[in-house]
């Protein structure tokens, strides 16, 4: 899987970095949020940050997908802004 960052924008009001990206993958289904999150952390050199994948939309007939992620400085910052189900979906909170 190959990740390319299309744009990065700092949102000071919500204390986060907003990232638009493109995924290219060779085989199988669209990559899962966990693997995309790890690839973004590696690409952007993030440590101890809360990365929330908002969406991944595959392109029809191609092995590509577009996506949008939000990077918070800490889990507390993410919890203040994001809804619980989004944090659970991204593996940042335990399922109840």
C-alpha positions as CSV (number, residue, x, y, z in Angstrom):
1,X,0.0,0.0,0.0
2,X,1.3,3.4,-0.9
3,X,0.0,6.7,0.7
4,X,0.3,10.1,-0.9
5,X,-0.6,13.2,1.1
6,X,-2.5,15.7,-1.1
7,X,-2.9,18.5,1.4
8,X,-2.3,19.3,5.0
9,X,-4.1,22.1,6.8
10,X,-3.7,23.2,10.5
11,X,-7.0,23.9,12.2
12,X,-6.1,26.0,15.2
13,X,-9.7,26.3,16.5
14,X,-10.0,22.5,16.9
15,X,-6.3,21.9,17.7
16,X,-5.8,19.4,14.9
17,X,-4.1,18.8,11.5
18,X,-6.4,17.9,8.7
19,X,-4.9,15.6,6.0
20,X,-6.3,14.7,2.6
21,X,-4.6,11.6,1.0
22,X,-4.7,9.1,-1.8
23,X,-4.1,5.3,-1.3
24,X,-2.8,3.0,-3.9
25,X,-3.0,-0.7,-3.2
26,X,-2.2,-3.8,-5.3
27,X,-4.5,-6.6,-4.3
28,X,-7.5,-7.4,-2.2
29,X,-10.1,-5.1,-0.8
30,X,-9.7,-1.5,0.2
31,X,-7.2,-1.4,3.2
32,X,-8.6,-1.2,6.7
33,X,-8.5,1.9,8.8
34,X,-5.9,0.4,11.1
35,X,-3.3,-0.1,8.3
36,X,-4.0,3.3,6.8
37,X,-3.6,5.0,10.1
38,X,-0.2,3.2,10.7
39,X,0.9,4.2,7.2
40,X,-0.1,7.8,7.8
41,X,1.7,7.9,11.1
42,X,4.9,6.5,9.5
43,X,4.7,8.9,6.5
44,X,4.0,12.1,8.6
45,X,6.4,10.9,11.4
46,X,3.8,11.1,14.1
47,X,4.5,9.8,17.6
48,X,1.9,9.8,20.5
49,X,-0.7,11.5,18.3
50,X,-4.3,10.5,17.9
51,X,-5.0,9.9,14.2
52,X,-8.7,9.7,13.2
53,X,-9.6,8.4,9.7
54,X,-12.8,10.2,8.8
55,X,-13.4,8.4,5.5
56,X,-11.8,6.3,2.8
57,X,-13.6,6.3,-0.6
58,X,-12.5,3.8,-3.2
59,X,-12.4,4.8,-6.9
60,X,-14.5,2.5,-9.1
61,X,-12.4,0.2,-11.3
62,X,-9.1,1.3,-9.9
63,X,-6.8,0.2,-7.1
64,X,-7.0,3.7,-5.6
65,X,-8.9,5.4,-2.8
66,X,-9.2,8.9,-1.5
67,X,-9.4,9.7,2.2
68,X,-9.5,12.3,4.9
69,X,-7.9,12.1,8.3
70,X,-7.6,14.3,11.4
71,X,-4.5,14.3,13.6
72,X,-4.9,15.4,17.2
73,X,-2.0,16.1,19.7
74,X,-3.6,13.7,22.3
75,X,-6.5,11.4,22.8
76,X,-8.0,13.9,25.2
77,X,-8.1,16.5,22.4
78,X,-9.7,14.0,20.1
79,X,-12.3,13.0,22.8
80,X,-13.2,16.7,23.2
81,X,-14.1,17.1,19.5
82,X,-15.0,13.7,18.0
83,X,-18.0,11.6,18.8
84,X,-17.5,8.3,20.7
85,X,-18.5,6.0,17.9
86,X,-15.9,7.6,15.6
87,X,-13.2,7.0,18.2
88,X,-14.3,3.4,18.6
89,X,-14.4,2.9,14.9
90,X,-10.8,4.1,14.7
91,X,-9.6,1.9,17.6
92,X,-8.9,4.8,19.9
93,X,-11.6,3.8,22.5
94,X,-12.5,0.3,23.7
95,X,-15.9,-1.1,22.6
96,X,-18.3,-1.2,25.5
